[in-house]
Amino acid sequence: MSVYGATKRDGEEALAASGAEYLTFRTSWVFGAVGQNFVKTVLRLAAERDSLDVVADQVGAPTPASLLADVTAQVLGQIAHRPADDFPSGLYHLVAAGETSWHAFAQAIVRGAVSRGRALRLSPEAIRPILTSAYPLPAKRPANSRLDTTLLTRTFGLVLPRWESGLDHVLAQIG
């Protein structure tokens, strides 16, 4: 949908065509306790504003950065114990289980922060759903960012946690 997405796809295809052993983890909607991300932006705005408009017609699986690190470590540990001729090269989707919209995610962030005792001006009910067309951005965003993790979970015997547990963990870290 964008130059960014097209160049990522081109890189994935070039790597696959190279004949090298590789693992590519494609993810989306990444958040964590450090760095700039949607969770921290919503918390900042919730402390400053009485209302907030958030896109409600885009869906995906919010994925904590810690999940990416944990799954990568687990997969590399498994690969280290496989025979050399059994390297599972491929492109794997790695996102938390479940799905939500940006709007519902924002409400969950505020709800979770308030339940942990954080004082915010904004209530979850004051987060208004809007259409993507009402919030134009320079780069086009997909309406559906959900990724099928079946190949990853079957190949490596993983059970991925729901995005809500990752949000709880991050909110606990942020304080």
ChimeraX attribute file (.defattr): number of C-alpha atoms within 10 A of each C-alpha:
attribute: neighborCount
match mode: 1-to-1
recipient: residues
	/A:1	9
	/A:2	12
	/A:3	10
	/A:4	10
	/A:5	12
	/A:6	11
	/A:7	11
	/A:8	13
	/A:9	12
	/A:10	12
	/A:11	12
	/A:12	18
	/A:13	12
	/A:14	11
	/A:15	17
	/A:16	17
	/A:17	9
	/A:18	9
	/A:19	9
	/A:20	9
	/A:21	11
	/A:22	15
	/A:23	18
	/A:24	14
	/A:25	16
	/A:26	15
	/A:27	20
	/A:28	17
	/A:29	18
	/A:30	18
	/A:31	20
	/A:32	22
	/A:33	19
	/A:34	11
	/A:35	7
	/A:36	10
	/A:37	13
	/A:38	17
	/A:39	22
	/A:40	19
	/A:41	11
	/A:42	19
	/A:43	19
	/A:44	12
	/A:45	15
	/A:46	24
	/A:47	15
	/A:48	12
	/A:49	13
	/A:50	13
	/A:51	16
	/A:52	19
	/A:53	15
	/A:54	22
	/A:55	20
	/A:56	19
	/A:57	17
	/A:58	17
	/A:59	20
	/A:60	22
	/A:61	26
	/A:62	29
	/A:63	27
	/A:64	23
	/A:65	18
	/A:66	16
	/A:67	19
	/A:68	17
	/A:69	10
	/A:70	10
	/A:71	18
	/A:72	15
	/A:73	12
	/A:74	12
	/A:75	17
	/A:76	11
	/A:77	11
	/A:78	11
	/A:79	15
	/A:80	10
	/A:81	9
	/A:82	11
	/A:83	8
	/A:84	8
	/A:85	6
	/A:86	9
	/A:87	13
	/A:88	14
	/A:89	13
	/A:90	16
	/A:91	17
	/A:92	19
	/A:93	19
	/A:94	25
	/A:95	30
	/A:96	28
	/A:97	20
	/A:98	15
	/A:99	21
	/A:100	19
	/A:101	21
	/A:102	22
	/A:103	23
	/A:104	19
	/A:105	24
	/A:106	26
	/A:107	21
	/A:108	18
	/A:109	24
	/A:110	27
	/A:111	17
	/A:112	18
	/A:113	21
	/A:114	15
	/A:115	10
	/A:116	13
	/A:117	9
	/A:118	15
	/A:119	12
	/A:120	18
	/A:121	14
	/A:122	22
	/A:123	17
	/A:124	19
	/A:125	11
	/A:126	15
	/A:127	20
	/A:128	16
	/A:129	16
	/A:130	16
	/A:131	14
	/A:132	17
	/A:133	9
	/A:134	10
	/A:135	10
	/A:136	10
	/A:137	9
	/A:138	6
	/A:139	11
	/A:140	11
	/A:141	14
	/A:142	14
	/A:143	13
	/A:144	13
	/A:145	17
	/A:146	22
	/A:147	18
	/A:148	13
	/A:149	19
	/A:150	14
	/A:151	14
	/A:152	21
	/A:153	15
	/A:154	10
	/A:155	11
	/A:156	14
	/A:157	11
	/A:158	14
	/A:159	14
	/A:160	16
	/A:161	14
	/A:162	16
	/A:163	20
	/A:164	22
	/A:165	14
	/A:166	20
	/A:167	23
	/A:168	15
	/A:169	14
	/A:170	21
	/A:171	21
	/A:172	13
	/A:173	11
	/A:174	13
	/A:175	10
